[in-house]
Amino acid sequence: MEAHLAAPFDLDSLAALCGMSRFHFSRSFRTTTGQTPSGWFMQRRVQKASEMLRKTNVPIIEIALEIGYESPSHFAQVFRRVTGVSPRGYRKM
């Protein structure tokens, strides 16, 4: 999952790679990590975006596209929900 953060999240493919049903994969993943697969994926995308916002001057729209969000507004909404601050606000901190 880490290597494919820019790809759309696909629970069926992940479960198939592990030879498990969606249900068993999700349950095992949550037991192991404490998060749902989609929650982990979203959290990791935001972590990567946070690193890029801190360490680079890449425009926010390019960061959104690079980590797999087709819409900068959707990226900003998810980022704010996870961090409590907008991507622009995070960069200014």
Secondary structure, DSSP 8 states (H G I E B T S, - for coil): -GGGTTS---HHHHHHHTT--HHHHHHHHHHHHSS-HHHHHHHHHHHHHHHHHHH----HHHHHHHTT-S-HHHHHHHHHHHHSS-HHHHHH-
